[in-house]
Amino acid sequence: MSPALLLIGVLTYFAGLLVLARCVSHGSGAEGFYVGGRESPWPVVAFGMIGTSLSGVTFISVPGSVAVNGFTYLQIVIGQLFGYAVIAFVLLPAYHRLKLASIYGLLGERLGPAAQRLGSAYFILSRTLGATGRLFLVVAVLHTLILQPLGVPFWLGAAVVLVMILLYTVEGGVKALVWTDTLQTAGMLIGLIVCTVLLWRPDAFAQLDAAGLSRVWVGDPLSRDFSVKALLAGMFIAIAMTGLDQEMMQKSLSVAKLRDAQKNLLVLAVLMLVVVAVFLLLGGLLALYAQEHGLAAKGDALFPTVVMQHLPAWVQIVFVLALVSALLPSADGALTALTASTCLDLLRVGKEDTRTRQRVHLGFAVLFLALVLGFKALDSTSMIYLILKLAGYTYGPLLGLFAFAMFTPRAVPGRALVAVCVAAPLLCAALDFGQPWGGYQIGLELLLLNGLLTWAGLWLAGTRAQASHS
């Protein structure tokens, strides 16, 4: 299919999103922007959060990783089931009891304003890097498939995508996202199902097993993908990247009743497991197809190459729209959540200060564009593992901060708080790059290690502060 027709399809899709956002968020005000008026239906939130949780990185990188790693990524998703249970029954009750608009208000309640600002700062760093990494991947694919053949430079394509996102988030916020994310998730899943069905073969599982692609469990304790490490990593990735993440929690906070918000998360956990399993199956089918047809494409390039060069034209438009659908929930939600956390936690402005909120929103859009161009210079072949690696460094201090605030709260001087939360990831980096233990490789359990070091440092600092005052 010609790039011009694909571009028309994408622009039409954006126009539909803008109309939907304007219709559902008209007159919503500050409460609608920050927490959706606290009246979002939980089944709609659960379905829409699939797109936010998975994003374009899952759509491209997870299928592309199967040729190298088999189905081992499923270990992480199984571990996430336990993490979602912790969020539903430990974190959500605390958030709802305090009626928070920003979840970092819990840190402020337990540890003081310095902890709230520090937690928000780490979230802003974490979500900015993660969201722009995801945004880069999908914009890069769209550039290759559509914009480059039309002579449009990469930076201009990225800027246009961000302007489109700004148009439907700057006023509606969470109120709009609850419904636009639902439409986008549906688009992504339709693309997944269509491509899987087209590539399916009757003896697929036997062929995957014969090719060594169906491996799920890893028994080598020294491996980065050792099953015990992966399950624990998955659990704490869910806790940190969902339960301690303003973007993910803002939709659950928009559900009026705690019980319904808990249902939302538990249903989301099960749906995530099913959807990722289908993505991995698709990745296996793509790997088999590439082997049979002698394709050189691998990693993040495999899925787009097979679809755009070997499948019918109508599938190409389905794929492109599904790719856009996978892109938007992580980018639009991140912009909204980063704006909320900056305004409420760092700047401490009132919810009704619309002018400041809009300026912050625009500022983050500009920052997103700069970082997307930075990721283009880096251009990793598999963004999913790069993003999870970055999360280990940036979400680790958040994990330690929340564990300390909820289970061992005590006064910690502001300087000590900052020192511990900076020292812990630096120590993790030294351990990670040094690899000092005779062949043992640190994998995604880096997040848990980082959180433990942060908690231990805060506990020691709090104990010393108590001793000095007694």
C-alpha positions as CSV (number, residue, x, y, z in Angstrom):
1,M,0.0,0.0,0.0
2,S,1.3,3.5,-0.9
3,P,2.7,5.6,1.9
4,A,0.3,8.4,1.1
5,L,-2.8,6.2,1.7
6,L,-1.3,4.9,4.9
7,L,-0.7,8.6,6.0
8,I,-4.4,9.4,5.2
9,G,-5.5,6.5,7.3
10,V,-3.3,7.6,10.3
11,L,-4.5,11.2,10.1
12,T,-8.2,10.1,9.9
13,Y,-7.6,7.9,13.0
14,F,-6.1,10.9,14.9
15,A,-9.2,13.0,13.9
16,G,-11.5,10.4,15.3
17,L,-9.6,10.4,18.6
18,L,-9.8,14.1,18.8
19,V,-13.6,14.1,18.3
20,L,-14.0,11.4,20.9
21,A,-11.9,13.2,23.4
22,R,-13.7,16.5,22.9
23,C,-17.1,14.8,23.3
24,V,-16.4,12.9,26.5
25,S,-14.3,15.7,28.3
26,H,-16.4,18.7,27.4
27,G,-16.7,20.9,30.5
28,S,-14.8,18.4,32.7
29,G,-12.6,21.1,34.5
30,A,-9.7,20.4,36.8
31,E,-11.2,17.4,38.6
32,G,-11.8,15.8,35.2
33,F,-8.2,16.5,34.1
34,Y,-6.6,15.1,37.2
35,V,-8.8,12.2,38.3
36,G,-11.5,11.9,35.6
37,G,-14.2,13.3,38.0
38,R,-13.8,10.0,40.0
39,E,-16.7,8.5,38.0
40,S,-14.9,6.2,35.4
41,P,-16.5,2.8,34.9
42,W,-14.0,0.2,36.1
43,P,-14.4,-2.3,33.1
44,V,-13.6,0.5,30.7
45,V,-10.6,1.5,32.8
46,A,-9.3,-2.1,33.0
47,F,-9.6,-2.6,29.2
48,G,-8.0,0.8,28.4
49,M,-5.1,0.1,30.8
50,I,-4.0,-2.9,28.7
51,G,-2.9,-0.5,26.0
52,T,-1.2,1.8,28.5
53,S,0.6,-1.1,30.1
54,L,1.8,-2.8,26.9
55,S,2.5,0.1,24.5
56,G,4.2,0.1,21.1
57,V,7.3,-1.4,22.7
58,T,5.3,-4.6,23.5
59,F,3.7,-4.5,20.0
60,I,7.1,-4.4,18.2
61,S,9.8,-5.6,20.7
62,V,8.1,-8.6,22.4
63,P,7.4,-10.5,19.1
64,G,10.9,-9.5,17.9
65,S,12.5,-10.9,21.0
66,V,11.2,-14.5,20.6
67,A,13.9,-15.5,18.0
68,V,16.6,-14.9,20.6
69,N,14.9,-15.4,24.0
70,G,12.0,-17.8,23.2
71,F,9.0,-17.3,25.4
72,T,11.0,-16.5,28.5
73,Y,9.4,-13.0,28.7
74,L,6.3,-14.9,29.9
75,Q,8.0,-15.5,33.2
76,I,8.0,-11.8,33.9
77,V,4.3,-11.4,33.1
78,I,3.4,-14.4,35.4
79,G,5.3,-12.7,38.2
80,Q,3.3,-9.5,37.5
81,L,0.1,-11.3,38.5
82,F,1.4,-11.3,42.1
83,G,2.5,-7.7,41.8
84,Y,-1.0,-6.6,40.8
85,A,-2.4,-8.4,43.8
86,V,-0.1,-6.4,46.1
87,I,-1.2,-3.2,44.4
88,A,-4.9,-4.0,44.7
89,F,-4.9,-5.0,48.3
90,V,-2.0,-3.0,49.8
91,L,-1.5,0.2,47.8
92,L,-4.9,1.0,46.4
93,P,-6.6,1.0,49.9
94,A,-4.1,3.6,51.1
95,Y,-4.5,5.8,48.0
96,H,-8.3,5.7,48.2
97,R,-8.4,6.3,52.0
98,L,-6.4,9.5,51.5
99,K,-8.4,10.5,48.4
100,L,-5.2,11.4,46.6
101,A,-5.0,13.2,43.2
102,S,-1.3,12.4,43.2
103,I,-0.1,9.1,44.7
104,Y,3.0,10.8,46.0
105,G,0.9,12.6,48.5
106,L,1.2,9.4,50.5
107,L,4.9,10.0,50.9
108,G,4.1,13.6,52.0
109,E,1.6,12.3,54.6
110,R,4.1,9.7,56.0
111,L,7.5,11.3,55.5
112,G,7.0,15.0,54.8
113,P,7.0,17.3,51.7
114,A,10.6,16.5,50.8
115,A,9.8,12.8,50.3
116,Q,6.7,13.8,48.2
117,R,8.8,16.0,46.0
118,L,11.6,13.4,45.7
119,G,9.1,10.6,44.8
120,S,7.5,12.8,42.2
121,A,10.9,13.7,40.8
122,Y,11.8,10.0,40.4
123,F,8.5,9.3,38.7
124,I,9.0,12.2,36.3
125,L,12.5,10.9,35.4
126,S,11.3,7.3,35.1
127,R,8.1,8.0,33.1
128,T,9.8,10.6,30.8
129,L,12.6,8.1,29.8
130,G,10.2,5.2,29.5
131,A,7.5,7.1,27.6
132,T,10.0,8.7,25.2
133,G,11.7,5.3,24.6
134,R,8.3,3.8,23.6
135,L,7.4,6.9,21.6
136,F,10.7,6.7,19.6
137,L,10.2,3.1,18.7
138,V,6.8,3.6,17.1
139,V,7.7,6.9,15.5
140,A,10.8,5.2,14.0
141,V,8.6,2.5,12.4
142,L,6.1,5.0,11.1
143,H,9.0,7.1,9.7
144,T,10.4,4.0,7.9
145,L,7.0,2.9,6.5
146,I,5.3,6.2,5.7
147,L,7.2,9.4,6.3
148,Q,10.6,8.7,4.8
149,P,9.2,7.6,1.4
150,L,7.3,10.9,1.4
151,G,10.4,12.9,2.1
152,V,9.3,13.9,5.7
153,P,12.3,14.2,8.1
154,F,12.2,12.1,11.3
155,W,12.1,15.2,13.6
156,L,9.1,16.6,11.9
157,G,7.2,13.4,12.0
158,A,7.8,13.1,15.8
159,A,6.8,16.7,16.3
160,V,3.5,16.2,14.4
161,V,2.7,13.1,16.5
162,L,3.2,15.1,19.7
163,V,1.1,18.0,18.5
164,M,-1.7,15.5,17.8
165,I,-1.4,14.1,21.3
166,L,-1.4,17.6,22.8
167,L,-4.7,18.5,21.0
168,Y,-6.7,15.8,22.8
169,T,-5.0,15.8,26.2
170,V,-4.3,19.4,27.1
171,E,-7.9,20.0,28.3
172,G,-9.5,16.6,28.8
173,G,-6.7,14.9,30.8
174,V,-7.8,11.7,32.5
175,K,-11.4,12.2,31.6
176,A,-10.5,11.9,27.9
177,L,-7.8,9.2,28.3
178,V,-10.2,6.7,29.9
179,W,-12.2,6.6,26.7
180,T,-9.5,7.2,24.0
181,D,-7.3,4.5,25.6
182,T,-10.2,2.1,25.3
183,L,-10.5,2.8,21.5
184,Q,-6.7,2.5,21.1
185,T,-6.5,-0.8,23.0
186,A,-9.2,-2.2,20.8
187,G,-7.2,-1.1,17.7
188,M,-4.0,-2.7,19.0
189,L,-5.7,-6.0,19.8
190,I,-7.4,-6.2,16.4
191,G,-4.0,-5.8,14.7
192,L,-2.5,-8.5,17.0
193,I,-5.3,-11.0,16.3
194,V,-5.4,-10.4,12.5
195,C,-1.6,-10.9,12.1
196,T,-1.6,-14.0,14.3
197,V,-4.4,-15.6,12.4
198,L,-2.8,-14.9,9.0
199,L,0.5,-16.4,10.1
200,W,-1.0,-19.3,11.9
201,R,-0.2,-22.9,10.8
202,P,-1.8,-26.2,12.0
203,D,1.5,-27.6,13.4
204,A,2.7,-24.3,14.8
205,F,3.4,-25.5,18.4
206,A,5.4,-28.5,17.1
207,Q,7.5,-26.4,14.8
208,L,8.1,-23.8,17.6
209,D,9.3,-26.6,19.9
210,A,11.5,-28.1,17.2
211,A,13.1,-24.7,16.5
212,G,13.8,-24.2,20.3
213,L,11.5,-21.1,20.3
214,S,8.9,-22.3,22.9
215,R,11.2,-22.2,25.9
216,V,9.6,-20.5,28.9
217,W,11.5,-21.5,32.0
218,V,15.3,-21.0,32.6
219,G,16.9,-23.3,35.2
220,D,20.4,-21.8,35.3
221,P,20.8,-19.7,38.4
222,L,23.6,-17.7,36.9
223,S,21.6,-16.6,33.9
224,R,20.0,-13.2,33.6
225,D,16.7,-15.0,32.7
226,F,16.7,-17.5,35.6
227,S,13.1,-18.2,36.4
228,V,13.1,-17.3,40.1
229,K,14.8,-14.0,39.3
230,A,12.3,-13.3,36.4
231,L,9.2,-14.1,38.6
232,L,10.5,-11.8,41.4
233,A,11.4,-9.2,38.9
234,G,8.0,-9.4,37.2
235,M,6.3,-9.0,40.6
236,F,8.3,-5.9,41.6
237,I,8.1,-4.4,38.1
238,A,4.3,-4.5,38.4
239,I,4.4,-2.9,41.8
240,A,6.9,-0.2,40.8
241,M,5.8,0.6,37.2
242,T,2.1,0.4,37.9
243,G,1.4,0.7,41.6
244,L,4.0,3.5,42.2
245,D,3.4,5.2,38.9
246,Q,1.1,8.2,38.7
247,E,0.2,7.6,35.1
248,M,-1.0,4.1,35.8
249,M,-2.7,4.9,39.1
250,Q,-4.5,8.0,38.0
251,K,-7.0,5.9,36.0
252,S,-7.6,3.6,39.0
253,L,-8.1,6.7,41.2
254,S,-10.7,7.9,38.8
255,V,-12.9,4.9,39.8
256,A,-15.2,6.0,42.6
257,K,-15.3,2.8,44.7
258,L,-12.2,1.0,46.1
259,R,-13.7,-2.4,45.4
260,D,-14.3,-1.5,41.7
261,A,-10.8,-0.2,41.4
262,Q,-9.5,-3.5,42.8
263,K,-11.5,-5.4,40.3
264,N,-10.1,-3.2,37.6
265,L,-6.5,-4.2,38.5
266,L,-7.1,-7.9,38.9
267,V,-9.0,-8.1,35.6
268,L,-6.1,-6.2,34.0
269,A,-3.5,-8.6,35.4
270,V,-5.3,-11.6,33.8
271,L,-5.9,-9.9,30.5
272,M,-2.2,-8.8,30.4
273,L,-1.1,-12.4,30.7
274,V,-3.4,-13.6,27.9
275,V,-2.4,-10.7,25.6
276,V,1.3,-11.0,26.1
277,A,1.1,-14.8,25.5
278,V,-0.5,-14.1,22.2
279,F,2.2,-11.5,21.4
280,L,4.8,-14.2,22.1
281,L,3.0,-16.7,19.9
282,L,2.9,-14.1,17.1
283,G,6.7,-13.6,17.7
284,G,7.3,-17.4,17.3
285,L,5.2,-17.4,14.1
286,L,7.2,-14.4,12.7
287,A,10.5,-16.2,13.6
288,L,9.4,-19.3,11.7
289,Y,8.3,-17.3,8.7
290,A,11.6,-15.4,8.7
291,Q,13.6,-18.7,8.8
292,E,11.6,-20.2,5.9
293,H,11.9,-17.1,3.7
294,G,15.5,-16.3,4.5
295,L,14.7,-12.8,6.0
296,A,17.6,-11.0,7.5
297,A,15.4,-8.7,9.6
298,K,15.6,-9.4,13.4
299,G,14.6,-7.9,16.7
300,D,12.4,-4.8,16.5
301,A,12.6,-4.8,12.7
302,L,11.1,-8.3,12.2
303,F,7.4,-7.6,12.6
304,P,7.2,-4.5,10.4
305,T,9.3,-6.2,7.7
306,V,7.1,-9.3,7.5
307,V,3.9,-7.3,7.4
308,M,4.9,-4.6,5.0
309,Q,6.8,-6.8,2.5
310,H,5.1,-10.1,2.6
311,L,1.4,-9.7,3.7
312,P,-1.6,-8.2,1.7
313,A,-2.1,-4.5,1.5
314,W,-5.2,-4.4,3.7
315,V,-3.2,-6.0,6.5
316,Q,-0.6,-3.2,6.2
317,I,-3.2,-0.6,7.1
318,V,-4.5,-2.7,10.0
319,F,-0.9,-3.1,11.2
320,V,-0.1,0.7,10.9
321,L,-3.3,1.7,12.7
322,A,-2.7,-1.0,15.4
323,L,0.8,0.4,15.8
324,V,-0.5,3.9,16.3
325,S,-3.0,2.5,18.7
326,A,-0.2,0.9,20.7
327,L,1.9,4.2,20.6
328,L,-0.7,6.6,21.9
329,P,-1.8,5.2,25.3
330,S,1.7,5.3,26.8
331,A,2.5,8.7,25.3
332,D,-0.7,10.6,26.1
333,G,-1.1,9.1,29.6
334,A,2.5,10.0,30.4
335,L,2.1,13.6,29.3
336,T,-1.0,13.9,31.5
337,A,0.5,12.2,34.5
338,L,3.8,14.1,34.3
339,T,1.8,17.3,34.2
340,A,-0.3,16.3,37.2
341,S,2.7,15.3,39.3
342,T,4.7,18.4,38.4
343,C,1.9,20.7,39.2
344,L,0.6,19.0,42.4
345,D,3.8,17.7,43.9
346,L,6.7,19.9,42.7
347,L,5.1,23.2,42.0
348,R,2.3,22.8,44.6
349,V,-0.1,24.9,42.5
350,G,-3.8,24.7,43.0
351,K,-5.9,22.3,40.8
352,E,-7.7,25.2,39.2
353,D,-4.5,26.9,38.0
354,T,-5.2,26.1,34.3
355,R,-2.5,28.4,32.8
356,T,0.4,26.8,34.8
357,R,-1.0,23.3,34.0
358,Q,-1.1,24.0,30.3
359,R,2.4,25.5,30.2
360,V,3.8,22.4,32.0
361,H,1.9,20.2,29.6
362,L,3.5,22.0,26.6
363,G,6.9,21.9,28.3
364,F,6.8,18.2,28.6
365,A,5.8,17.8,25.0
366,V,8.9,19.7,24.0
367,L,11.1,17.6,26.3
368,F,9.5,14.4,24.8
369,L,10.6,15.6,21.3
370,A,14.1,16.2,22.5
371,L,14.5,12.8,24.1
372,V,12.9,11.0,21.1
373,L,15.7,12.5,19.0
374,G,18.2,11.3,21.6
375,F,16.8,7.8,21.5
376,K,17.2,7.9,17.7
377,A,20.9,8.6,18.1
378,L,21.1,5.6,20.5
379,D,18.8,3.3,18.4
380,S,18.9,0.1,20.5
381,T,17.9,-3.1,18.5
382,S,15.5,-4.2,21.3
383,M,13.8,-1.4,23.2
384,I,11.8,-3.6,25.6
385,Y,14.9,-4.8,27.5
386,L,16.5,-1.3,27.4
387,I,13.3,0.2,29.0
388,L,13.1,-2.4,31.7
389,K,16.8,-1.9,32.4
390,L,16.3,1.8,32.8
391,A,13.3,1.1,35.1
392,G,15.5,-0.9,37.4
393,Y,17.5,2.3,38.1
394,T,14.8,4.9,38.2
395,Y,11.9,3.0,39.9
396,G,14.1,1.3,42.5
397,P,14.3,4.4,44.7
398,L,10.5,4.8,44.4
399,L,10.1,1.2,45.5
400,G,12.3,1.7,48.6
401,L,10.6,5.1,49.4
402,F,7.1,3.6,49.4
403,A,8.1,0.5,51.4
404,F,9.8,2.7,54.0
405,A,6.8,5.1,54.2
406,M,4.2,2.3,54.5
407,F,5.9,-0.2,56.7
408,T,8.7,1.5,58.7
409,P,7.9,5.2,58.6
410,R,10.2,7.5,60.7
411,A,11.6,11.0,60.3
412,V,14.5,11.2,57.9
413,P,16.3,14.6,57.3
414,G,15.8,15.9,53.8
415,R,19.5,15.8,52.8
416,A,19.8,12.2,54.0
417,L,16.7,11.3,52.0
418,V,18.2,12.7,48.8
419,A,21.6,11.2,49.5
420,V,20.2,7.7,50.0
421,C,18.0,7.9,46.9
422,V,20.9,9.0,44.7
423,A,23.5,6.6,46.2
424,A,21.4,3.4,45.9
425,P,21.1,3.5,42.0
426,L,24.7,4.5,41.7
427,L,25.8,1.5,43.8
428,C,23.5,-0.7,41.7
429,A,25.2,0.6,38.6
430,A,28.6,-0.3,40.0
431,L,27.4,-3.8,40.8
432,D,25.7,-4.2,37.5
433,F,28.6,-3.2,35.3
434,G,31.2,-4.8,37.6
435,Q,29.5,-8.2,37.7
436,P,31.8,-9.3,40.5
437,W,30.4,-12.8,41.4
438,G,32.1,-15.4,39.3
439,G,29.7,-15.6,36.3
440,Y,26.5,-14.5,38.0
441,Q,24.7,-11.9,35.8
442,I,22.4,-9.3,37.3
443,G,19.1,-9.2,35.3
444,L,15.8,-7.5,36.0
445,E,16.2,-8.2,39.7
446,L,18.2,-5.0,39.7
447,L,14.9,-3.2,40.5
448,L,14.5,-5.2,43.7
449,L,18.1,-4.8,44.7
450,N,17.8,-1.0,44.2
451,G,14.7,-0.8,46.3
452,L,16.2,-2.8,49.1
453,L,19.3,-0.6,49.2
454,T,17.1,2.5,49.3
455,W,15.0,1.1,52.1
456,A,18.0,0.0,54.1
457,G,19.7,3.4,53.7
458,L,16.5,5.3,54.8
459,W,16.1,3.0,57.8
460,L,19.7,3.6,58.9
461,A,19.3,7.4,58.3
462,G,16.0,7.4,60.3
463,T,17.5,5.4,63.1
464,R,20.5,7.7,63.4
465,A,18.2,10.7,63.4
466,Q,16.2,9.2,66.2
467,A,19.3,8.4,68.2
468,S,20.6,12.0,67.8
469,H,17.3,13.4,69.2
470,S,17.0,11.1,72.2
